[in-house]
Each structure stands twice: as C-alpha cells, then as structure tokens.
Amino acid sequence: MKIVEASGLGLRTRRGWVYRDVDLTAEAGELHAVTGPPGSGRTSLLLALAGRFPHTDGELRRRGPAALGQVAGVHEPDPTLTVAEHIQERLLLLGPVPRRRRQLVPVAAVRARRAYRRDAFAAAIAGAGSTDTPLDPDRYGRDLTPVERQVLGLVLASLSGPNLIVADDVDAGSDAPERQWMWAALARLADQGYAVIVSARAVEPGSTAITHRIGDPTLPARTELTLPPAALVAPRAAQDQTPEVTA
C-alpha cells in the first residue's frame, strides 16, 4: 500500500529554492533515505512529507497519520525526563487505541498502549522492533547520546501507530558500529509495517534503504527554514484522521 506519493515536490522562497523536483513514493514496509549536502533541504523535505511543513510546488499525497522521530530543533527529548518517563508520558497522552481504529494500528502499538501501567518500557521497545536497543530506561534526556536520541524518537513515534515515521540525520554523531546498528534498527522498524523515511549524510553499505539524493550541485544550496513550533505540529485531531492529503 502506498503511504506517500510526492511528484515534483519543491519549496521556493524569496531567497530561492530550498529543494525542488523531488519524486518519492514510499509503501508500507519500506525504508527510504534522503541524502544530500548541507543546505540541500533534507529536513524541510522530511517535515513536508510528514505534513508538518509547507511546500510550494508539485503534488503530495499521504495516506494516514505520520509521526516524527528525532528532528533537531523541532522534535527532541525533554532534558528533564528519563527514557521511561518519556514513554509513559506519551502513552498517557495517546490513551487506549479507539475500537474503530484497532484494525488500522499495528498490533505492537496496541499492545504497548495497553501495557502502559506495567511493562511500558519493554512493550514499547519490542513494538519498535528494537529489543537490542542501547537505551537505559533511567537515563535522562539531557544525557542521551545522538544514537540514543534517535532510538528514543523512533520508539515514541511508533507508539501512535502511524502509517509513516520520519527521522532526521540518523547517522549524525555516530561511529561505524553505531551506524551499522542504526540502519539495521531502521530496517526492523520498516518490517513492522511502517513506511520509514529518514535523512542521512550517507547510507550504510549493505542497507536495504531506497536512496533519494537531493541538492543537485548545479543548483544553489539554500539553508533550512525555521518556523515557530506551533507551525510545525499538526493539530491532534488532524493527526487522527486518515484521508489522503493532496496539494
């Protein structure tokens, strides 16, 4: 099932193109990676695909809700909460899966949301396919390494049972073994049935990710845009709806 269909997608401002002419189709169970040089618009593109950022050109169709993983400056761990508290808070905010949506939400996410009062951490980790995760449930957000921040973001994103999960700069600040582990974890997450789209400087050799490179060197590189936080988060009611989005 096609979750995201972008055709000729672009964002142009008074300063020029942020990104342009992007064609990307992601189906459930697929892992996609957007690569490109600094200033190529990777973050803006990811947020647009998730419905959290505008685009000015092309068409975008998305089936079902999307969730953000780690996106620096936009969606990050709270420095004062532990990993376990992040998970418990998210589960409490989400509440039980409505009966009318249970067939649309991955079984693992339903189980995690039912277990929030007892084994929330273990259920959430298992639901994201990351039983070998390096996360310590008692570690505070301010102390997390770049890889741990990415993992926590992916786990939290999976709890809402979205169709699409996006995460930015998944290879930032990591060494070779950590990058190898991260790409394997992303592949396992896709195997759970999510469409997963991430950005990275490069894709790890041997990864099953479908790669999309943006930022043609013949085009001027543009810096990322910054919007107020309120403009980056879709209303909760809109996130619970599942119609296609067309622009």
DODREN-850997 format. One line per field, with one value per atom (N, C-alpha, C): residue in one letter; chain; atom name; x, y, z. Coordinates in steps of 0.05 Angstrom, whole numbers. Example, Ala and Ser with C-alpha at 12.3 -4.5 7.8 and 13.67 -1.06 7.14 Angstrom:
code	[A	A	A	S	S	S] .
unit	[A	A	A	A	A	A] .
site	[N	CA	C	N	CA	C] .
xx	[264	246	264	257	273	258] .
yy	[-114	-90	-66	-45	-21	1] .
zz	[156	156	156	142	143	157] .
***
This chain:
code	[M	M	M	K	K	K	I	I	I	V	V	V	E	E	E	A	A	A	S	S	S	G	G	G	L	L	L	G	G	G	L	L	L	R	R	R	T	T	T	R	R	R	R	R	R	G	G	G	W	W	W	V	V	V	Y	Y	Y	R	R	R	D	D	D	V	V	V	D	D	D	L	L	L	T	T	T	A	A	A	E	E	E	A	A	A	G	G	G	E	E	E	L	L	L	H	H	H	A	A	A	V	V	V	T	T	T	G	G	G	P	P	P	P	P	P	G	G	G	S	S	S	G	G	G	R	R	R	T	T	T	S	S	S	L	L	L	L	L	L	L	L	L	A	A	A	L	L	L	A	A	A	G	G	G	R	R	R	F	F	F	P	P	P	H	H	H	T	T	T	D	D	D	G	G	G	E	E	E	L	L	L	R	R	R	R	R	R	R	R	R	G	G	G	P	P	P	A	A	A	A	A	A	L	L	L	G	G	G	Q	Q	Q	V	V	V	A	A	A	G	G	G	V	V	V	H	H	H	E	E	E	P	P	P	D	D	D	P	P	P	T	T	T	L	L	L	T	T	T	V	V	V	A	A	A	E	E	E	H	H	H	I	I	I	Q	Q	Q	E	E	E	R	R	R	L	L	L	L	L	L	L	L	L	L	L	L	G	G	G	P	P	P	V	V	V	P	P	P	R	R	R	R	R	R	R	R	R	R	R	R	Q	Q	Q	L	L	L	V	V	V	P	P	P	V	V	V	A	A	A	A	A	A	V	V	V	R	R	R	A	A	A	R	R	R	R	R	R	A	A	A	Y	Y	Y	R	R	R	R	R	R	D	D	D	A	A	A	F	F	F	A	A	A	A	A	A	A	A	A	I	I	I	A	A	A	G	G	G	A	A	A	G	G	G	S	S	S	T	T	T	D	D	D	T	T	T	P	P	P	L	L	L	D	D	D	P	P	P	D	D	D	R	R	R	Y	Y	Y	G	G	G	R	R	R	D	D	D	L	L	L	T	T	T	P	P	P	V	V	V	E	E	E	R	R	R	Q	Q	Q	V	V	V	L	L	L	G	G	G	L	L	L	V	V	V	L	L	L	A	A	A	S	S	S	L	L	L	S	S	S	G	G	G	P	P	P	N	N	N	L	L	L	I	I	I	V	V	V	A	A	A	D	D	D	D	D	D	V	V	V	D	D	D	A	A	A	G	G	G	S	S	S	D	D	D	A	A	A	P	P	P	E	E	E	R	R	R	Q	Q	Q	W	W	W	M	M	M	W	W	W	A	A	A	A	A	A	L	L	L	A	A	A	R	R	R	L	L	L	A	A	A	D	D	D	Q	Q	Q	G	G	G	Y	Y	Y	A	A	A	V	V	V	I	I	I	V	V	V	S	S	S	A	A	A	R	R	R	A	A	A	V	V	V	E	E	E	P	P	P	G	G	G	S	S	S	T	T	T	A	A	A	I	I	I	T	T	T	H	H	H	R	R	R	I	I	I	G	G	G	D	D	D	P	P	P	T	T	T	L	L	L	P	P	P	A	A	A	R	R	R	T	T	T	E	E	E	L	L	L	T	T	T	L	L	L	P	P	P	P	P	P	A	A	A	A	A	A	L	L	L	V	V	V	A	A	A	P	P	P	R	R	R	A	A	A	A	A	A	Q	Q	Q	D	D	D	Q	Q	Q	T	T	T	P	P	P	E	E	E	V	V	V	T	T	T	A	A	A] .
unit	[A	A	A	A	A	A	A	A	A	A	A	A	A	A	A	A	A	A	A	A	A	A	A	A	A	A	A	A	A	A	A	A	A	A	A	A	A	A	A	A	A	A	A	A	A	A	A	A	A	A	A	A	A	A	A	A	A	A	A	A	A	A	A	A	A	A	A	A	A	A	A	A	A	A	A	A	A	A	A	A	A	A	A	A	A	A	A	A	A	A	A	A	A	A	A	A	A	A	A	A	A	A	A	A	A	A	A	A	A	A	A	A	A	A	A	A	A	A	A	A	A	A	A	A	A	A	A	A	A	A	A	A	A	A	A	A	A	A	A	A	A	A	A	A	A	A	A	A	A	A	A	A	A	A	A	A	A	A	A	A	A	A	A	A	A	A	A	A	A	A	A	A	A	A	A	A	A	A	A	A	A	A	A	A	A	A	A	A	A	A	A	A	A	A	A	A	A	A	A	A	A	A	A	A	A	A	A	A	A	A	A	A	A	A	A	A	A	A	A	A	A	A	A	A	A	A	A	A	A	A	A	A	A	A	A	A	A	A	A	A	A	A	A	A	A	A	A	A	A	A	A	A	A	A	A	A	A	A	A	A	A	A	A	A	A	A	A	A	A	A	A	A	A	A	A	A	A	A	A	A	A	A	A	A	A	A	A	A	A	A	A	A	A	A	A	A	A	A	A	A	A	A	A	A	A	A	A	A	A	A	A	A	A	A	A	A	A	A	A	A	A	A	A	A	A	A	A	A	A	A	A	A	A	A	A	A	A	A	A	A	A	A	A	A	A	A	A	A	A	A	A	A	A	A	A	A	A	A	A	A	A	A	A	A	A	A	A	A	A	A	A	A	A	A	A	A	A	A	A	A	A	A	A	A	A	A	A	A	A	A	A	A	A	A	A	A	A	A	A	A	A	A	A	A	A	A	A	A	A	A	A	A	A	A	A	A	A	A	A	A	A	A	A	A	A	A	A	A	A	A	A	A	A	A	A	A	A	A	A	A	A	A	A	A	A	A	A	A	A	A	A	A	A	A	A	A	A	A	A	A	A	A	A	A	A	A	A	A	A	A	A	A	A	A	A	A	A	A	A	A	A	A	A	A	A	A	A	A	A	A	A	A	A	A	A	A	A	A	A	A	A	A	A	A	A	A	A	A	A	A	A	A	A	A	A	A	A	A	A	A	A	A	A	A	A	A	A	A	A	A	A	A	A	A	A	A	A	A	A	A	A	A	A	A	A	A	A	A	A	A	A	A	A	A	A	A	A	A	A	A	A	A	A	A	A	A	A	A	A	A	A	A	A	A	A	A	A	A	A	A	A	A	A	A	A	A	A	A	A	A	A	A	A	A	A	A	A	A	A	A	A	A	A	A	A	A	A	A	A	A	A	A	A	A	A	A	A	A	A	A	A	A	A	A	A	A	A	A	A	A	A	A	A	A	A	A	A	A	A	A	A	A	A	A	A	A	A	A	A	A	A	A	A	A	A	A	A	A	A	A	A	A	A	A	A	A	A	A	A	A	A	A	A	A	A	A	A	A	A	A	A	A	A	A	A	A	A	A	A	A	A	A	A	A	A	A	A	A	A	A	A	A	A	A	A	A	A	A	A	A	A	A	A	A	A	A	A	A	A	A	A	A	A	A	A	A	A	A	A	A	A	A	A	A	A	A	A	A	A	A	A] .
site	[N	CA	C	N	CA	C	N	CA	C	N	CA	C	N	CA	C	N	CA	C	N	CA	C	N	CA	C	N	CA	C	N	CA	C	N	CA	C	N	CA	C	N	CA	C	N	CA	C	N	CA	C	N	CA	C	N	CA	C	N	CA	C	N	CA	C	N	CA	C	N	CA	C	N	CA	C	N	CA	C	N	CA	C	N	CA	C	N	CA	C	N	CA	C	N	CA	C	N	CA	C	N	CA	C	N	CA	C	N	CA	C	N	CA	C	N	CA	C	N	CA	C	N	CA	C	N	CA	C	N	CA	C	N	CA	C	N	CA	C	N	CA	C	N	CA	C	N	CA	C	N	CA	C	N	CA	C	N	CA	C	N	CA	C	N	CA	C	N	CA	C	N	CA	C	N	CA	C	N	CA	C	N	CA	C	N	CA	C	N	CA	C	N	CA	C	N	CA	C	N	CA	C	N	CA	C	N	CA	C	N	CA	C	N	CA	C	N	CA	C	N	CA	C	N	CA	C	N	CA	C	N	CA	C	N	CA	C	N	CA	C	N	CA	C	N	CA	C	N	CA	C	N	CA	C	N	CA	C	N	CA	C	N	CA	C	N	CA	C	N	CA	C	N	CA	C	N	CA	C	N	CA	C	N	CA	C	N	CA	C	N	CA	C	N	CA	C	N	CA	C	N	CA	C	N	CA	C	N	CA	C	N	CA	C	N	CA	C	N	CA	C	N	CA	C	N	CA	C	N	CA	C	N	CA	C	N	CA	C	N	CA	C	N	CA	C	N	CA	C	N	CA	C	N	CA	C	N	CA	C	N	CA	C	N	CA	C	N	CA	C	N	CA	C	N	CA	C	N	CA	C	N	CA	C	N	CA	C	N	CA	C	N	CA	C	N	CA	C	N	CA	C	N	CA	C	N	CA	C	N	CA	C	N	CA	C	N	CA	C	N	CA	C	N	CA	C	N	CA	C	N	CA	C	N	CA	C	N	CA	C	N	CA	C	N	CA	C	N	CA	C	N	CA	C	N	CA	C	N	CA	C	N	CA	C	N	CA	C	N	CA	C	N	CA	C	N	CA	C	N	CA	C	N	CA	C	N	CA	C	N	CA	C	N	CA	C	N	CA	C	N	CA	C	N	CA	C	N	CA	C	N	CA	C	N	CA	C	N	CA	C	N	CA	C	N	CA	C	N	CA	C	N	CA	C	N	CA	C	N	CA	C	N	CA	C	N	CA	C	N	CA	C	N	CA	C	N	CA	C	N	CA	C	N	CA	C	N	CA	C	N	CA	C	N	CA	C	N	CA	C	N	CA	C	N	CA	C	N	CA	C	N	CA	C	N	CA	C	N	CA	C	N	CA	C	N	CA	C	N	CA	C	N	CA	C	N	CA	C	N	CA	C	N	CA	C	N	CA	C	N	CA	C	N	CA	C	N	CA	C	N	CA	C	N	CA	C	N	CA	C	N	CA	C	N	CA	C	N	CA	C	N	CA	C	N	CA	C	N	CA	C	N	CA	C	N	CA	C	N	CA	C	N	CA	C	N	CA	C	N	CA	C	N	CA	C	N	CA	C	N	CA	C	N	CA	C	N	CA	C	N	CA	C	N	CA	C	N	CA	C	N	CA	C	N	CA	C	N	CA	C	N	CA	C	N	CA	C	N	CA	C	N	CA	C	N	CA	C	N	CA	C	N	CA	C	N	CA	C	N	CA	C	N	CA	C	N	CA	C	N	CA	C	N	CA	C	N	CA	C	N	CA	C	N	CA	C	N	CA	C	N	CA	C	N	CA	C	N	CA	C	N	CA	C	N	CA	C	N	CA	C	N	CA	C	N	CA	C	N	CA	C	N	CA	C	N	CA	C	N	CA	C	N	CA	C	N	CA	C	N	CA	C	N	CA	C	N	CA	C	N	CA	C	N	CA	C	N	CA	C	N	CA	C] .
xx	[17	0	18	12	27	19	39	34	40	62	70	75	63	69	75	100	108	117	107	113	121	146	156	155	158	154	177	170	190	181	200	195	212	199	213	205	225	221	232	231	242	273	285	314	322	302	308	296	306	296	308	291	301	307	288	291	272	276	259	259	237	235	240	227	231	208	215	196	202	182	187	161	161	138	147	134	141	116	121	99	103	82	84	105	122	143	169	170	195	210	237	255	267	264	275	294	315	335	339	337	342	370	387	415	419	440	447	466	478	498	484	499	487	473	449	434	418	416	401	371	362	334	323	341	332	312	317	299	272	272	247	231	244	230	218	232	221	196	198	176	152	157	136	122	138	126	109	116	100	77	74	52	57	83	90	104	106	120	108	108	95	112	99	114	99	113	101	97	110	108	104	91	87	63	60	38	47	32	38	13	13	-9	2	-12	-3	-27	-25	-47	-42	-60	-59	-41	-39	-23	6	22	51	61	84	96	125	135	163	180	203	223	240	266	284	288	282	287	298	324	337	324	318	306	276	265	236	223	234	223	245	250	273	264	281	274	274	257	257	281	299	323	318	294	288	274	267	253	271	267	281	269	283	272	245	244	219	197	203	183	173	191	182	161	167	149	122	123	99	82	95	80	67	81	70	46	48	26	2	6	-16	-30	-14	-26	-42	-32	-45	-70	-69	-92	-96	-116	-121	-129	-123	-130	-160	-174	-203	-210	-232	-240	-242	-252	-256	-230	-207	-181	-163	-172	-154	-143	-160	-151	-132	-130	-112	-85	-83	-59	-44	-17	-1	-6	-7	-13	7	32	52	46	36	29	5	-15	-38	-29	-12	-2	13	30	45	26	6	-13	-30	-34	-49	-31	-5	14	26	16	29	31	15	15	35	44	62	88	88	113	115	111	110	136	159	185	190	187	192	173	147	128	134	142	147	172	193	217	212	197	191	173	155	137	152	174	190	211	211	230	258	262	289	295	291	297	326	344	372	380	361	366	386	403	422	410	384	371	370	376	374	348	328	303	306	328	332	350	358	375	359	369	354	359	340	342	366	375	399	424	424	448	449	429	428	449	461	479	463	475	460	445	457	443	420	424	402	379	385	363	347	361	347	330	340	325	300	303	280	259	268	249	234	247	233	214	222	204	179	182	159	141	154	138	120	131	116	92	92	70	43	42	17	6	21	12	8	27	24	29	22	29	58	66	92	108	134	152	175	182	205	225	250	271	294	307	327	355	374	403	408	399	401	430	449	477	494	482	497	509	535	548	552	551	555	580	591	614	605	624	616	599	605	587	559	558	532	516	529	514	504	520	511	487	488	465	441	444	421	407	421	408	394	405	392	366	367	343	322	330	310	297	312	301	281	287	269	243	246	222	204	216	201	187	201	190	165	161	137	113	118	96	94	112	112	126	118	135	154	180	200	217	218	234	253	279	298	317	332	353	379	400	427	447	472	494	501	498	504	489	484	471	492	489	508	509	533	535	521	506	491	463	456	429	409	385	363	348	357	343	344	321	319	328	349	362	352	348	340	359	375	393	382	382	372	395	391	411	431	421	439	460	486	506	505	489	486	467	452	432	443	437	448	436	454	445	432	411	396	395	396	394	366	363	337	321	294	276	271	263	255	228	209	183	178	160	153	143	148	140	111	93	65	59	75	70	80	97	109	93	74	59	30	22	-6	-25	-49	-68	-73	-78	-81	-104	-126	-149	-142	-124	-116	-99	-83	-65	-81	-105	-121	-137	-138	-153	-136	-149	-134	-140	-152	-156	-130	-129	-106	-103	-78	-72	-62	-74	-66	-61	-39	-33	-20] .
yy	[-24	0	25	43	68	87	96	114	142	147	174	173	193	197	227	233	260	262	282	285	314	318	345	363	352	368	388	413	434	455	469	492	515	537	560	584	599	623	647	670	694	692	675	671	649	636	615	588	567	541	529	517	501	473	462	436	437	421	422	395	390	367	341	337	312	293	269	248	225	218	197	183	157	140	120	120	101	84	58	40	29	18	6	-15	-16	-36	-28	-4	5	25	24	43	61	87	106	125	132	151	174	198	222	232	234	243	269	283	308	324	344	361	379	391	411	433	441	462	452	426	415	413	419	419	392	375	348	350	367	369	380	401	413	393	377	357	336	326	306	316	341	353	357	364	367	340	319	292	283	293	285	304	325	344	365	370	389	414	416	439	443	468	474	466	463	461	480	489	508	497	475	463	433	423	394	384	358	345	326	325	307	293	267	251	233	233	216	202	176	160	156	165	161	180	177	195	190	211	209	217	207	213	220	239	248	233	224	215	239	234	256	276	301	322	345	350	370	397	410	436	436	413	411	391	367	345	330	337	326	317	300	291	315	312	332	326	345	340	332	338	333	307	292	267	243	221	197	184	164	150	137	124	111	131	155	175	186	188	197	177	152	131	132	133	133	158	181	206	204	194	191	172	150	131	142	158	170	191	206	226	213	191	177	163	151	136	110	95	69	74	55	57	54	74	71	46	34	9	11	34	38	39	43	45	21	1	-20	-36	-40	-54	-38	-12	5	10	2	7	-19	-19	-43	-56	-82	-97	-90	-86	-79	-53	-33	-8	-10	-27	-31	-44	-64	-78	-59	-42	-23	-4	5	24	11	-15	-29	-35	-35	-43	-19	5	29	30	15	16	-4	-23	-43	-45	-56	-60	-41	-15	4	4	5	7	-17	-41	-66	-68	-62	-64	-45	-20	0	-7	-17	-25	-48	-68	-91	-83	-64	-56	-42	-29	-16	-35	-60	-80	-75	-62	-55	-68	-94	-107	-106	-101	-99	-69	-52	-23	-17	4	12	31	34	53	43	61	56	71	57	70	92	92	112	135	136	157	181	205	229	238	253	263	279	295	312	296	271	254	234	234	215	221	200	204	208	217	221	196	173	148	142	146	141	160	185	204	194	184	174	150	132	108	115	133	141	155	171	184	164	143	123	107	100	85	102	127	144	148	150	154	129	105	81	77	90	85	94	115	124	107	88	70	85	102	117	100	110	97	104	129	139	149	142	152	165	190	204	211	212	219	232	252	269	262	263	259	235	212	188	178	188	180	201	223	245	236	243	238	209	191	163	152	130	117	94	80	59	37	25	5	16	40	52	57	65	69	43	22	-4	-13	-9	-17	-1	25	43	35	30	23	-4	-22	-48	-44	-25	-19	-6	11	24	4	-16	-37	-54	-59	-75	-59	-33	-16	-18	-16	-18	-45	-66	-93	-95	-76	-76	-67	-57	-49	-19	-3	26	33	55	68	86	82	97	114	140	158	173	172	185	202	220	234	226	227	220	232	233	242	221	196	174	149	131	106	85	70	50	28	19	-3	-28	-40	-64	-58	-33	-26	-31	-38	-42	-17	6	31	39	50	61	90	97	123	144	168	191	214	222	244	270	291	317	337	361	381	379	380	380	401	395	415	438	434	456	477	470	489	501	527	539	527	520	509	530	522	541	530	548	540	531	515	506	530	527	547	541	561	557	569	553	563	561	577	574	546	535	508	502	521	517	510	520	516	488	476	450	427	431	409	410	389	389	385	396	393	363	356	328	315	331	320	313	329	324	299	294	270	245	246	222	215	233	228	213	199	182	187	210	214	222	220	228	259	268	296	303	322	329	359	366	394	398] .
zz	[0	0	0	-18	-20	3	18	40	33	18	9	-21	-34	-63	-67	-73	-79	-108	-122	-150	-156	-164	-170	-146	-122	-98	-95	-87	-84	-64	-54	-36	-45	-53	-62	-45	-37	-21	-36	-23	-35	-39	-23	-25	-46	-56	-76	-68	-82	-77	-52	-35	-12	-21	-36	-51	-74	-94	-117	-132	-148	-166	-152	-129	-114	-121	-130	-135	-115	-100	-79	-74	-76	-69	-48	-25	-4	3	4	11	39	51	77	77	98	100	86	75	60	77	74	86	64	66	47	61	47	58	39	49	34	41	21	26	9	17	3	19	7	21	41	59	78	62	72	59	35	31	8	13	38	44	54	64	73	95	115	138	130	114	104	88	72	56	74	94	112	126	136	150	131	106	87	82	79	74	97	121	145	150	133	137	157	164	185	174	147	135	107	98	72	48	26	0	-19	-39	-58	-86	-92	-119	-117	-138	-140	-125	-124	-111	-89	-68	-45	-36	-36	-25	-3	19	42	53	57	68	98	114	142	157	183	200	198	204	205	233	240	266	262	279	278	298	288	306	314	318	325	302	306	287	304	302	318	316	339	339	335	328	323	342	343	359	373	398	413	440	454	481	500	521	542	560	565	580	609	620	648	653	632	635	629	642	636	611	601	577	584	607	616	619	630	634	607	587	560	549	553	542	557	584	599	593	591	584	557	537	511	511	525	526	540	561	575	557	542	524	502	492	470	479	503	513	498	504	490	461	444	416	413	401	398	382	390	378	347	338	309	294	308	295	299	315	323	299	279	255	238	243	227	241	266	282	285	281	285	312	312	337	359	352	372	386	371	383	401	394	411	437	435	459	478	466	483	497	484	497	518	515	536	561	557	578	592	588	598	628	643	672	684	668	680	665	641	626	602	607	585	570	584	570	552	564	549	525	530	508	485	493	472	456	469	455	437	446	430	406	411	389	366	373	352	340	348	338	347	370	379	407	409	434	442	423	429	431	437	439	461	457	477	498	499	517	546	564	593	602	613	620	640	656	677	668	643	633	625	633	627	598	588	560	555	575	571	569	578	578	554	537	515	494	483	460	435	413	388	380	382	374	393	419	438	433	426	420	395	375	352	359	375	382	397	417	433	415	396	378	362	352	336	353	378	395	401	408	414	389	366	342	336	342	336	354	377	397	387	370	360	337	328	306	280	272	247	223	200	174	166	173	165	189	190	211	196	204	192	214	208	227	211	224	210	220	201	208	225	216	233	237	221	224	237	246	258	285	289	315	322	303	308	295	308	296	278	266	246	258	281	293	299	309	315	290	269	243	233	234	225	241	267	284	277	274	268	243	221	196	198	214	218	234	254	270	253	235	217	199	190	172	188	214	230	235	238	242	218	194	170	168	177	177	194	213	229	213	189	172	167	180	176	150	138	118	133	129	144	125	129	113	131	126	142	125	137	123	135	119	128	110	120	102	82	90	72	82	65	72	78	99	107	86	77	57	67	50	57	67	71	80	57	65	46	39	49	45	15	6	-21	-19	-34	-31	-50	-41	-57	-51	-70	-66	-77	-60	-68	-66	-78	-77	-100	-124	-148	-145	-147	-144	-165	-186	-205	-195	-174	-163	-138	-132	-108	-83	-64	-38	-21	-8	9	37	57	85	92	113	122	132	129	140	169	185	212	216	226	232	262	272	300	306	330	337	331	335	331	302	284	255	247	264	256	266	284	295	286	272	263	286	285	307	312	338	344	329	326	311	283	271	243	242	263	263	264	277	280	255	236	212	192	173	155	125	118	89	76	50	35	36	35	35	7	-6	-33	-35	-47	-51	-78] .
***
